[in-house]
Amino acid sequence: MARRVVALDVAEGTPLLQVDTAAAAQRVAALPRAASVRVQRVYPSTVRLMVTERVAVLYFDGPDGTHSVDAEGVDFAVEPPPLFTPRLVTASPGTGDPATSAAVRVVEALPPELRVQVQEIAAGSETDISLTLADGRVVLWGDVDRSDRKAAVVLPLLTRPGQQYDVVSPDLPTVR
């Protein structure tokens, strides 16, 4: 909280009409954890700061540590990942990488009961995505197209014995 207040950079006692809320919001938005920022005047004497923080949906290991990636595919922090956050494996992970963006979209499409089982998402490309579950089973996902249908098909499919579950074509899923 203190970092946001410092970044706001509005001196105590400044008359509200002199507070540049747009500039203050830009300063706070420059913080990597800030997904969205709103600064407003509340008369007679208050500046209100509303910040929506980024939340990790994936993480990847970089040379400088573990990077958190949010639902927009933004690499926003180097920190230990939250519990039940899958590890991303791709050639060039991070902001602007198409494979990272595709992996994020797949994670967002997963039903919660499956999402907590996913330990790793491998994205060889944006059309070659697979999930490794906590028990070692692998789900071949393919691309993000029809992810809603794939998510609906994969849960019943996982009740069958096997090690590899292919939902690349959700109308013809297979188990090996």
C-alpha positions as a printed Julia matrix, in Angstrom:
176×3 Matrix{Float64}:
   0.0     0.0     0.0
   2.76    2.46    0.89
   4.4     2.08   -2.55
   1.12    3.09   -4.24
   0.74    6.14   -1.99
   4.33    7.21   -2.7
   3.76    6.66   -6.44
   0.59    8.75   -6.26
   2.86   11.72   -5.4
   0.17   14.12   -4.19
   1.42   16.34   -1.38
  -0.74   16.42    1.72
  -2.65   19.68    1.89
  -2.74   20.25   -1.88
  -6.07   21.89   -2.82
  -8.24   19.32   -4.61
  -8.66   21.49   -7.7
  -4.88   21.48   -8.14
  -4.54   17.69   -7.99
  -3.83   16.32  -11.47
  -5.69   13.02  -11.14
  -4.68   11.79  -14.61
  -0.96   12.31  -13.91
  -1.31   10.71  -10.47
  -3.06    7.69  -12.02
  -0.28    7.35  -14.62
   2.37    7.35  -11.9
   0.61    4.57   -9.98
  -0.13    2.63  -13.19
   3.63    2.48  -13.8
   3.9     0.02  -10.89
   4.21   -3.49  -12.39
   1.49   -4.96  -10.14
  -1.11   -2.35  -11.14
  -3.56   -3.74  -13.71
  -5.84   -0.71  -13.55
  -5.8     2.53  -11.6
  -8.37    5.21  -10.9
  -7.74    8.42   -8.98
 -10.6    10.76   -8.15
 -11.32   13.82   -6.07
 -13.82   13.33   -3.23
 -14.94   16.68   -1.91
 -14.27   18.38    0.37
 -10.74   17.09    1.03
  -9.95   13.56   -0.13
  -8.1    11.94   -3.03
  -9.38    8.4    -3.59
  -7.06    5.81   -5.14
  -8.52    2.57   -6.52
  -6.07   -0.04   -7.78
  -6.8    -3.43   -9.27
  -3.74   -5.6    -8.81
  -2.52   -8.2   -11.26
  -3.02  -11.83  -10.18
  -0.76  -14.66  -11.33
  -2.39  -17.35  -13.48
   0.92  -18.87  -14.66
   4.58  -18.61  -13.79
   7.81  -19.33  -15.6
  11.4   -19.75  -14.5
  13.76  -17.1   -15.85
  17.47  -16.54  -15.31
  16.64  -13.91  -12.67
  13.97  -15.94  -10.84
  10.36  -17.04  -11.03
   8.16  -14.67  -13.07
   4.41  -14.29  -12.52
   2.12  -13.86  -15.55
  -1.41  -12.45  -15.26
  -4.62  -13.17  -17.21
  -3.58  -10.68  -19.91
  -0.26  -12.45  -20.48
   1.73   -9.7   -18.72
   4.93  -10.7   -16.91
   4.54   -8.48  -13.85
   6.71   -9.74  -10.98
   9.68  -11.86  -10.03
   8.48  -13.73   -6.95
   7.54  -17.2    -5.71
   4.34  -18.36   -7.45
   1.05  -18.66   -5.56
  -0.2   -22.16   -4.72
  -1.94  -24.03   -7.55
  -0.4   -21.78  -10.21
   0.81  -23.84  -13.17
   4.35  -23.54  -14.5
   4.62  -22.35  -18.11
   7.18  -23.96  -20.39
   7.7   -22.2   -23.71
  10.62  -20.93  -25.79
  10.28  -17.21  -24.99
   7.76  -16.73  -22.19
   6.44  -13.34  -21.16
   4.6   -10.25  -22.29
   3.91  -10.19  -26.03
   4.75  -13.85  -26.67
   1.92  -15.51  -28.68
   2.5   -18.92  -27.02
   2.3   -17.33  -23.55
  -0.95  -15.55  -24.5
  -2.42  -18.8   -25.83
  -1.44  -20.69  -22.66
  -3.1   -18.0   -20.53
  -6.29  -18.29  -22.56
  -6.3   -22.07  -22.09
  -5.84  -21.72  -18.3
  -8.7   -19.23  -18.17
 -10.96  -21.7   -20.03
 -10.3   -24.6   -17.64
 -12.98  -25.55  -15.14
 -11.79  -24.84  -11.56
 -11.72  -28.55  -10.63
  -9.24  -29.17  -13.46
  -7.26  -25.95  -13.06
  -6.09  -26.94   -9.56
  -4.74  -30.24  -10.94
  -2.56  -28.62  -13.63
   1.11  -28.44  -12.66
   2.58  -27.43  -16.0
   1.49  -26.01  -19.32
   3.81  -26.61  -22.25
   3.3   -24.29  -25.2
   5.57  -25.31  -28.07
   3.63  -22.72  -30.07
   0.21  -21.13  -29.9
  -1.22  -24.23  -31.6
   0.71  -26.86  -29.61
  -0.4   -26.67  -25.97
  -0.44  -29.52  -23.47
  -1.2   -29.77  -19.76
   0.61  -31.97  -17.28
  -1.51  -32.84  -14.26
  -0.27  -33.38  -10.71
  -0.53  -37.17  -11.12
   1.62  -37.12  -14.29
  -1.17  -37.56  -16.82
  -0.95  -35.34  -19.91
  -3.78  -33.56  -21.72
  -3.04  -32.64  -25.34
  -4.99  -29.41  -25.91
  -3.75  -28.06  -29.23
  -4.77  -24.45  -29.84
  -7.21  -22.18  -28.01
 -10.01  -22.7   -30.56
 -13.04  -24.4   -29.04
 -11.5   -24.29  -25.55
 -14.97  -24.24  -23.98
 -15.84  -27.49  -25.74
 -12.45  -29.02  -24.88
 -12.96  -28.09  -21.22
 -16.37  -29.77  -21.22
 -15.01  -32.94  -22.85
 -11.82  -33.36  -20.83
 -13.36  -33.82  -17.36
 -15.39  -36.94  -18.21
 -12.48  -38.19  -20.31
 -10.14  -38.01  -17.29
 -12.31  -40.6   -15.49
 -11.05  -43.23  -17.95
  -7.77  -45.05  -17.35
  -4.83  -43.79  -19.36
  -1.83  -41.48  -19.39
  -2.5   -39.25  -22.4
  -5.81  -37.52  -23.1
  -6.16  -35.87  -26.49
  -8.83  -33.18  -26.86
  -7.18  -31.37  -29.79
 -10.29  -32.34  -31.73
 -12.94  -32.26  -28.98
 -15.5   -34.12  -31.14
 -13.09  -37.09  -31.39
 -11.2   -37.24  -28.06
  -8.86  -40.15  -27.43
  -7.21  -41.8   -24.44
  -3.93  -43.72  -24.53
